[in-house]
Amino acid sequence: MHIAILGNGISGVTAARFIRKLSDHKITIISGETAYPFSRTALMYIYMGHLRLKDTELYAPHFYKENQIDLVQGWVEKIDFDKKQLLFSKNSQQSSISYDQLILATGSKPNRFGWPGQDLKGVHGMYSLQDLQKMEDYSNGLERAVIVGGGLIGVEMAEMFHSRSIPVSFLVREDSYWDAVLPPEESEMVNEEIREHGIDLQLSTELKKILSDDSGRCRAVCNSKDEEIDCGFVGLTAGVHPNIEFLKDSGLKMEKGIVVDEYLRTNKKDVYAIGDCAQLSSPPIGRRPIEAVWYVGKIMGETLAYTICEEPTRYAPGHWFNSAKFFNIEYQVYGEVPVSYDDELSALFYRKGKQSLRIVYQSEAKEVVGFHSMGVRLRHEMCEAWIEQKTPLRSVLENLTAAYFDPELHTNFHRAFIEDYNREHSPTIQLRRKPGLHNFWTTLGELVKSN
């Protein structure tokens, strides 16, 4: 059986790797972007000079040969689902590839909202290797860049330009950075961090239009306050959307993404979708239909491999998790962490400088449902176990040191967190153990044993 995988991101490569573990099926990964799969999250470090492209490759080139995974570089422009054929663009090395089963892992594309001038030279998103190259091409002699959109890609692009001492104006339409996702205190921490690095952060400000010079290149933007900002590059980072336009009118069921069931199956026989392009028709409780997150794609890839290899497996991502970096502040979120609270949920929050921790719990049952940390690295296994086991808040606080990934760096912070809690609550909390690796495994083992 021949399994074709369209897209060489983390979801497609993970699917290929696990299919190979489970079977001897013929596997072909197709992508027009690069010859070898690479870590998309590392693109910024190529620009900043920390890594070369080959340093970001997911596996060494010999891995694919040794595991009998064929790699084909070329752009697919159409799929004939009836004939089970992938049809390539005219400039590709081959015209078509036939398949028995097809995995669509086509990823995302940057959003464009019809802004006047959005197609000018020097206006680009930041998602693909080709986007990175365009950013590189326009950086030489660049006097100012304007970034539009207050998400994770926007702050990454700001850091990239900052690493080369290129001035940046950052237009964010919200009242505070990413305030639809981050609670107010954490959002303000990121505002401070961005401005501390000399970025011109313009909150409550939108892009109105992009202005052109005589050569068709952007020369300035006009914002929603009718202010003109001179620039030679505009980064469009106002989110992404599934890369599925080429599948329009193909008969594949699509809404915002490619609609899939709990087994990641589409409405077409022997066709599946995973990663950023997949939209779950009935997402698990607490999860969104489309989640363009690295680890989500990884889980989908592994899950689908079992189904394709005749071990039907439902997609079950578990509790929500995400991580990122805002210049020098690391960010992690586990479980349910709302921006605002009602009577059902409450939170403990403590900030000390560039570190903060928020623990969300059920107001009545006092069971922990979420963690949000800034500048404090937590252990994934511990946070997930506490949420999964519906651990009482008091127990979490007493064993808080077990959650720290590098406890030797956070001893003062976690003690200050508990001291702050004790000033407001009675009875007070006493930390049961000193921080350390043994404490982590012991606490985790106790949780598992008790359930």
Buried (B, 14 or more C-beta within 10 A) or exposed (E): BBBBBBBBBBBBBBBBBBBBEBBEBBBBBBBBBBEBBBBBBBBBBBBBEEBEBEEBBBBEEEBBEEBEBBBBBBBBEBBEBEEBBBBBEEEBEEEEBEBEBBBBBBBBBBBEEEBEBBEBBBBBBBBBBEBBEBBEEBBEEBEBBBBBBBBBBBBBBBBBBBBEEBBBBBBBBBEBBBBEBBBEBBBBBBBBBBEEBEBBBBBEBBBBBBBBEEEEBBBBBBBEEEEEBEBBBBBBBBBBBBBBEEBEEBEBEBEEBBBBBBBBBBBBEBBBBBBBBBBBEEBBEEBEBBBBBBBBBBBBBBBBBBBBBEEEBEBEBBBBBBBBBBBEBBBBBBBBBBEEEEEEBBBBBBBBEBBBBBBBBBEEEBBBBBBBBBBBBBBBBBBBBBBBBBBBBBBBBBBBBBBBBEBEEBEEBBBBBBEBBBEEEEEEBEBBBEBBEEBBEBBBEBBEEEE
